[in-house]
Amino acid sequence: MAAPALLRYARRQAALSQRKLAMRAGVPQPTIARIERGTIIPRVDTLERLLHACGLELDVQPRAGAGVDRTPIRALLKLTPADRAALAAEEARNVAAVVARRV
């Protein structure tokens, strides 16, 4: 979620007006209005202070799929359906052999 929507959502969930949020966070109300309109992008520490005043916390998490090597997937997609089926059967035999050794 982008900063304007995130701040607007947080402020509304906290049932705060821009003026009340400004007083709680020590950020000028016009700055909050400009952030919510998307005319300025807040610094991370400013966004954290505003969210904290709304009772929320800014958390950073990796994006889903980021850092995934898609090379093997692309290689499999280049195979014909028959080749993929043969490869799947071979892999199933390999898995069965490994499981049989463990038992």
N, C-alpha and C positions, 0 to 999 in steps of 0.2 A: 504494500500500500504506500503510495506517495505521501510525502510530508503534509501537503494540504489536507488530504482526506483523512489521514491518520490523526492529525491535530483536531480537526473538526469532530471526528468520531469520539475521540477521547474527551473533549470538552463537553460534548452533548451527553455522553454517558455519565459524566460527573455532575451533570446539571448545572454547569457554570456558564455565565455570560462571558463574553470576551473581557469585559471590564473586571469581573471577579477573578478570572484566571490571571489577568495582568497583575492584580494586586497580590495574589498568592505567589506567583512565580517571579515577581520583580522584573517583568518584561513590559514595555510600553504596549498599551492596547492597540495603537495603530500598527505596531509590528506584528501582533497576532493576526490582525485583519489582513495584512499583506501576505503573511504566510498562508493563511487559509484560502486566499484568492489565488495563490500560486505566483504572485508577482515577485516574491523573494524566496530564496531557499535558505532555511535556517542552518546555522552551524549545529553540529551534533550536540554540543553541550547545551545549546539553547533549546533544542528539541527535547533533550532529556529533562531539562528543568521544567519545561511546560508539561510534559507527560507526567512527571513526578507530582506536579501540583494537581494533576487530574487523578492521581492515585494509580497510575500505570507506570510501567517500566519499559524502556527500550531494550530489546533483546536482539542479538545478531545470531543468525543461523545460516548454515550453508544452503544454497539453493538446491532443490531436488535435481539430480542429474548433473550437477556441476562437477567437473573433474572425472567424468566417466569416459573411458576410452571406447569409442564406438567403432574402432577398426574391426574387431571380430564380428560385430553385428553386420557391418557393411559387407564383409567377406561372405557371411552366410546368406545374405540377401542376393548375392550375385549367383548363388547356386540354383540349379533347377529344382523344382519340387521333388523330383525323384532322387536327386543327389542329397537333398536335405533329409529325406526319409531314410535313405541308406546310412547317412551319417548319424542320425538319431538312433537307428537300430544298433549301430556299432557302439555308440556311447552307452546304450542300455546294457549291452553285453559287458562292457567294461565295468559299469557300476555293479552289475550282478556278480562279476568276478571279485571285485573288492569286498562286497558284502559277504560273499561266501568265504573269503579268507579270514574275516573277522570273527565268524561264528565258530 
